[in-house]
């Protein structure tokens, strides 16, 4: 069966690696997505295990169309009673990148009409449309004149893990947080630090990665559980398989200036059942003390966009001073939507990665903190290779 896993800008390669690890076949990177092939078991595991995907779509028909009437005819040809019953509710979501179709909502309407008319002509009844919490999620994707109709096996976006009980004002997307960690190469082989942890998303995602716990384990439901071919026994077997979990012998540290943020992070960490692995404290970044032993820092400081900070440049300058004087020997990854703020850190990045946090175009910068002169550090690094 053919599938498409949707993701976020900059995480396509990470998602390819995740799918390879799951045993997917014919993996191909696309625009904010990865297509692949596999069986029913793989689709269940993809929903449960993928950390950087937003949803998994099962392709049921592809065709070319240059107008809405063609879409209607081709969608109506699908044997919809193989996928849903007339008593079930459904919703249609359209994604359109085409000069022939300027209105994605109209594409959704014509697709909806085709499905309803299929049932009406065959059974004399129409299934109802429900915009929130429907039984069946239908997706139509149009790129130029190439149309692909799919069933959304996930339902709610997979970044909505289910462990977040409360949140701060501008929390980072869970899939993006996991992607940042995977991009860094960290897999639990050292301490993990976020000195501006907010509601604790990076900390929780780090713990899940370190312990190799699937992020979908907290979800109450996936859309495929209402499909005609849902195999409850197979799904239960996959869901309860903890054979791939591993030990984590290091520690995860989080701090934040806001007492309220630490309270929220504490609740979310407790909800995820990860309290024994994560240590929290209220502290200013200027007071940060690096933990003993090998450590990595990954953090998402305020951007000065959704959160207001009159001294935002001073904050980033303080981050730079803290890193330079207290984090020698550590790799540090900082994300921001403002490159000028990142420059205020005052350190030269060794890597820059373009990412998207919600609707904000961001960059993730890697800093290698070293003692002494930069030329000596680079020479030593080259010699180690």
C-alpha positions as CSV (number, residue, x, y, z in Angstrom):
1,X,0.0,0.0,0.0
2,X,1.2,3.5,-0.8
3,X,1.4,6.2,1.9
4,X,2.5,9.8,2.4
5,X,3.7,11.1,5.7
6,X,3.4,14.9,6.1
7,X,6.0,16.9,7.9
8,X,7.3,20.4,8.5
9,X,9.9,22.4,6.5
10,X,13.4,21.2,7.1
11,X,12.5,17.8,8.7
12,X,12.0,15.8,5.5
13,X,15.4,14.1,5.8
14,X,14.9,13.2,9.4
15,X,11.5,11.7,8.6
16,X,13.1,9.6,5.8
17,X,15.5,8.2,8.4
18,X,12.6,7.4,10.7
19,X,10.7,5.6,8.0
20,X,13.8,3.6,7.0
21,X,14.2,2.5,10.7
22,X,10.5,1.3,10.6
23,X,11.2,-0.8,7.5
24,X,9.3,1.3,5.0
25,X,9.9,0.6,1.3
26,X,10.4,2.9,-1.8
27,X,10.9,6.0,0.4
28,X,10.9,9.3,-1.5
29,X,11.3,12.8,-0.2
30,X,8.7,15.3,-1.3
31,X,7.6,18.9,-0.5
32,X,7.1,18.8,3.3
33,X,6.3,15.1,3.0
34,X,7.8,11.7,2.4
35,X,6.1,9.0,0.3
36,X,6.6,5.3,1.1
37,X,5.1,1.9,0.8
38,X,4.3,-0.8,3.4
39,X,1.6,-3.0,4.9
40,X,-1.1,-2.4,7.4
41,X,1.3,-3.0,10.3
42,X,3.7,-0.4,9.0
43,X,0.9,2.2,8.9
44,X,0.0,1.5,12.5
45,X,3.6,1.7,13.6
46,X,4.2,4.9,11.6
47,X,1.4,6.6,13.4
48,X,2.7,5.4,16.8
49,X,6.4,5.9,16.2
50,X,7.0,8.8,13.9
51,X,8.3,11.8,15.8
52,X,8.5,14.3,13.0
53,X,5.4,13.6,11.0
54,X,2.1,15.5,11.3
55,X,-0.1,12.8,9.7
56,X,0.0,9.6,7.6
57,X,-2.1,9.5,4.5
58,X,-3.1,6.3,2.7
59,X,-3.3,6.8,-1.1
60,X,-6.5,5.4,-2.7
61,X,-6.5,7.0,-6.1
62,X,-4.4,9.3,-8.3
63,X,-5.5,11.1,-11.5
64,X,-5.0,14.2,-13.6
65,X,-7.5,17.1,-13.6
66,X,-7.6,20.6,-14.8
67,X,-11.1,21.5,-13.6
68,X,-13.5,20.8,-10.7
69,X,-15.9,18.8,-12.8
70,X,-13.1,16.3,-13.7
71,X,-12.3,16.0,-10.0
72,X,-16.0,15.3,-9.2
73,X,-16.1,12.5,-11.9
74,X,-12.9,10.9,-10.9
75,X,-13.6,11.0,-7.1
76,X,-17.0,9.5,-7.7
77,X,-15.4,6.5,-9.5
78,X,-13.9,5.4,-6.2
79,X,-15.7,2.5,-4.5
80,X,-16.3,4.5,-1.4
81,X,-18.2,1.8,0.4
82,X,-14.9,-0.2,0.6
83,X,-13.6,2.6,2.9
84,X,-16.7,3.8,4.9
85,X,-20.3,3.2,5.4
86,X,-23.3,5.5,4.7
87,X,-23.9,5.8,8.4
88,X,-20.4,7.3,9.1
89,X,-19.6,11.0,9.1
90,X,-16.7,12.4,7.0
91,X,-14.8,15.6,6.3
92,X,-12.7,16.6,3.3
93,X,-9.5,18.6,3.5
94,X,-7.8,19.9,0.3
95,X,-4.2,21.0,-0.2
96,X,-3.7,22.8,-3.5
97,X,-0.6,23.9,-5.3
98,X,-1.9,24.6,-8.8
99,X,-2.7,27.5,-11.2
100,X,-5.8,25.6,-12.4
101,X,-7.4,25.5,-8.9
102,X,-7.2,28.8,-6.9
103,X,-9.8,27.9,-4.3
104,X,-9.0,24.8,-2.1
105,X,-12.4,25.1,-0.4
106,X,-14.2,24.7,-3.7
107,X,-12.1,21.6,-4.4
108,X,-13.2,20.3,-1.0
109,X,-16.9,20.9,-1.9
110,X,-16.7,19.1,-5.2
111,X,-14.9,16.1,-3.6
112,X,-17.5,16.1,-0.8
113,X,-20.4,16.1,-3.4
114,X,-18.8,13.3,-5.3
115,X,-18.6,11.1,-2.2
116,X,-22.2,11.9,-1.1
117,X,-23.6,11.3,-4.6
118,X,-21.8,7.9,-4.8
119,X,-23.7,6.7,-1.8
120,X,-27.0,8.4,-2.7
121,X,-27.0,6.7,-6.1
122,X,-26.1,3.3,-4.7
123,X,-28.0,3.3,-1.4
124,X,-30.4,6.1,-1.6
125,X,-28.7,7.7,1.4
126,X,-25.9,10.2,1.9
127,X,-23.3,10.1,4.7
128,X,-23.2,13.3,6.7
129,X,-20.3,15.8,6.8
130,X,-19.0,16.6,10.2
131,X,-16.2,19.2,10.5
132,X,-15.1,18.3,14.0
133,X,-14.3,14.7,15.1
134,X,-15.7,12.9,12.0
135,X,-15.4,9.2,11.5
136,X,-13.5,9.4,8.2
137,X,-10.9,12.0,7.2
138,X,-10.6,12.4,3.4
139,X,-7.6,14.3,1.9
140,X,-7.2,15.5,-1.7
141,X,-3.8,16.9,-2.7
142,X,-3.4,18.7,-6.0
143,X,0.1,19.6,-7.4
144,X,-0.3,21.3,-10.8
145,X,-2.8,19.0,-12.4
146,X,-1.9,15.8,-10.5
147,X,-4.6,14.9,-8.0
148,X,-4.2,12.4,-5.2
149,X,-7.1,11.2,-3.0
150,X,-6.2,9.7,0.3
151,X,-7.6,8.7,3.7
152,X,-6.0,10.4,6.6
153,X,-5.1,7.6,9.0
154,X,-4.1,10.0,11.8
155,X,-7.0,12.4,12.4
156,X,-5.6,15.1,14.7
157,X,-2.1,16.1,13.8
158,X,0.5,13.7,15.2
159,X,2.3,16.5,16.9
160,X,-0.5,16.6,19.4
161,X,1.0,13.8,21.4
162,X,-1.5,13.9,24.3
163,X,0.9,14.5,27.2
164,X,0.5,18.3,27.3
165,X,-2.0,19.1,30.0
166,X,-1.2,22.8,30.0
167,X,1.0,25.1,28.0
168,X,2.8,28.4,28.1
169,X,2.1,31.3,25.8
170,X,4.2,30.2,22.8
171,X,5.0,26.5,23.1
172,X,7.2,24.9,20.5
173,X,5.5,22.3,18.3
174,X,6.2,18.8,19.6
175,X,7.2,17.4,16.2
176,X,9.6,20.3,15.6
177,X,11.1,19.8,19.0
178,X,11.7,16.2,18.3
179,X,13.1,17.1,14.9
180,X,15.6,19.6,16.4
181,X,16.9,16.9,18.8
182,X,17.2,14.3,16.0
183,X,18.9,16.9,13.7
184,X,21.5,17.4,16.5
185,X,22.4,13.7,16.5
186,X,21.6,13.3,20.2
187,X,20.1,9.9,21.1
188,X,20.5,9.8,24.9
189,X,24.3,9.3,25.0
190,X,24.9,12.4,27.3
191,X,23.0,14.8,29.5
192,X,20.4,17.0,27.8
193,X,19.9,20.7,28.8
194,X,17.3,23.3,28.0
195,X,18.0,26.5,30.0
196,X,14.8,28.2,28.7
197,X,12.5,25.3,28.8
198,X,9.0,26.9,28.9
199,X,6.3,24.2,29.2
200,X,9.0,21.4,28.9
201,X,8.3,20.2,25.3
202,X,12.0,19.8,24.4
203,X,12.7,18.0,27.7
204,X,9.8,15.6,27.2
205,X,10.7,14.8,23.6
206,X,14.3,14.3,24.6
207,X,13.3,11.8,27.3
208,X,11.1,9.9,24.8
209,X,14.0,9.7,22.3
210,X,16.5,8.7,25.0
211,X,14.2,5.9,26.2
212,X,13.0,5.0,22.7
213,X,9.4,5.4,23.8
214,X,7.0,6.0,20.8
215,X,5.4,9.5,21.0
216,X,2.0,8.1,19.9
217,X,1.7,6.1,23.1
218,X,-0.2,8.9,24.7
219,X,-2.8,9.4,22.0
220,X,-6.4,8.5,22.8
221,X,-7.3,7.7,19.2
222,X,-6.2,7.5,15.6
223,X,-8.5,8.0,12.7
224,X,-7.7,4.5,11.3
225,X,-9.5,2.9,14.3
226,X,-12.8,3.7,12.5
227,X,-11.8,2.2,9.2
228,X,-13.6,-0.8,7.8
229,X,-10.3,-2.8,7.7
230,X,-9.2,-1.9,11.2
231,X,-7.4,-4.9,12.8
232,X,-7.8,-4.3,16.6
233,X,-5.7,-7.3,17.6
234,X,-2.8,-6.2,15.4
235,X,-3.0,-2.6,16.6
236,X,-3.1,-3.7,20.3
237,X,-0.1,-6.0,19.8
238,X,1.9,-3.1,18.3
239,X,0.7,-0.6,20.9
240,X,1.7,-2.8,23.8
241,X,5.1,-3.9,22.5
242,X,7.7,-2.3,24.7
243,X,10.6,-4.5,23.5
244,X,12.4,-1.5,21.9
245,X,12.6,0.6,25.0
246,X,16.1,1.2,26.3
247,X,17.9,2.5,29.4
248,X,18.9,6.1,29.9
249,X,21.8,6.5,32.2
250,X,22.2,10.3,32.0
251,X,19.9,13.2,33.1
252,X,17.7,15.8,31.5
253,X,17.9,19.3,33.0
254,X,15.4,22.2,32.4
255,X,15.3,25.7,33.8
256,X,13.3,28.8,33.2
257,X,13.1,32.3,34.7
258,X,9.3,32.0,34.9
259,X,8.0,30.1,38.0
260,X,4.7,29.6,36.2
261,X,6.5,28.0,33.2
262,X,8.3,25.6,35.6
263,X,4.9,24.7,37.2
264,X,3.5,24.0,33.8
265,X,6.5,22.0,32.7
266,X,6.2,20.0,35.9
267,X,2.6,19.1,35.2
268,X,3.4,18.1,31.6
269,X,6.3,15.9,32.6
270,X,4.2,14.2,35.2
271,X,1.5,13.7,32.6
272,X,4.1,11.9,30.4
273,X,5.3,9.8,33.3
274,X,8.9,11.0,32.9
275,X,9.5,12.8,36.2
276,X,12.4,10.5,37.3
277,X,14.5,11.5,34.2
278,X,14.0,15.2,34.2
279,X,15.2,17.8,36.8
280,X,13.7,21.3,36.8
281,X,14.5,24.5,38.6
282,X,13.6,28.2,38.3
283,X,16.7,30.1,37.2
284,X,17.8,33.0,35.0
285,X,20.0,31.9,32.0
286,X,22.7,34.2,33.4
287,X,22.9,32.0,36.5
288,X,23.1,28.8,34.5
289,X,25.6,26.2,35.7
290,X,26.5,23.4,33.3
291,X,25.9,19.9,34.8
292,X,28.8,17.5,35.5
293,X,29.6,15.2,32.6
294,X,29.1,15.3,28.9
295,X,26.1,17.4,27.9
296,X,24.3,19.0,25.0
297,X,22.1,22.2,25.1
298,X,19.1,22.6,22.8
299,X,16.8,25.6,23.5
300,X,14.1,27.7,22.0
301,X,14.4,31.2,23.6
302,X,11.8,34.0,23.0
303,X,11.8,35.4,19.4
304,X,10.4,38.8,20.3
305,X,7.4,38.0,18.0
306,X,4.6,36.3,20.0
307,X,6.4,37.0,23.3
308,X,7.3,40.5,24.1
309,X,10.8,41.3,25.6
310,X,12.0,44.9,25.6
311,X,15.6,43.6,26.1
312,X,15.5,40.7,23.7
313,X,18.9,41.5,22.2
314,X,20.4,41.7,25.7
315,X,18.9,38.3,26.4
316,X,20.6,36.7,23.4
317,X,23.9,38.5,24.3
318,X,23.6,37.0,27.8
319,X,23.0,33.6,26.3
320,X,26.3,34.0,24.3
321,X,28.2,35.1,27.4
322,X,26.9,32.2,29.4
323,X,27.8,29.7,26.7
324,X,31.3,31.1,26.2
325,X,32.2,31.1,29.9
326,X,30.3,28.2,31.3
327,X,29.7,25.7,28.6
328,X,33.1,24.9,27.2
329,X,33.3,21.5,25.4
330,X,29.5,21.5,24.7
331,X,27.5,21.5,21.5
332,X,24.7,24.0,21.7
333,X,21.7,24.4,19.3
334,X,19.5,27.5,19.4
335,X,16.4,28.2,17.3
336,X,15.0,31.6,16.5
337,X,12.9,33.4,13.8
338,X,15.3,36.4,13.8
339,X,18.8,35.9,12.5
340,X,19.8,39.3,14.0
341,X,18.9,37.9,17.5
342,X,21.0,34.8,16.8
343,X,23.9,37.1,15.8
344,X,23.5,38.8,19.1
345,X,24.8,35.6,20.8
346,X,28.2,36.7,19.5
347,X,29.5,33.3,18.6
348,X,30.2,31.8,15.2
349,X,27.8,29.0,14.3
350,X,29.2,25.8,12.8
351,X,25.8,24.9,11.2
352,X,22.6,26.6,10.2
353,X,19.3,24.7,9.4
354,X,16.1,26.4,8.0
355,X,13.0,25.3,9.9
356,X,9.4,26.4,10.3
357,X,7.9,26.9,13.7
358,X,4.2,27.4,13.0
359,X,4.1,30.2,10.5
360,X,7.4,31.6,11.5
361,X,10.5,31.0,9.3
362,X,13.3,30.0,11.7
363,X,16.9,29.0,11.7
364,X,18.5,26.4,14.0
365,X,22.1,27.4,14.7
366,X,24.7,25.0,16.1
367,X,27.5,26.4,18.3
368,X,30.5,24.4,19.3
369,X,31.8,25.9,22.5
370,X,35.5,25.6,23.0
371,X,38.3,26.9,25.2
372,X,41.1,29.0,23.7
373,X,41.5,30.2,20.1
374,X,39.2,29.3,17.3
375,X,42.0,28.3,14.9
376,X,43.4,25.9,17.4
377,X,40.0,24.4,18.0
378,X,39.4,23.9,14.2
379,X,42.9,22.4,13.8
380,X,42.2,20.0,16.6
381,X,38.8,19.1,15.2
382,X,40.3,18.4,11.8
383,X,43.0,16.2,13.3
384,X,40.3,14.1,15.1
385,X,38.6,13.4,11.7
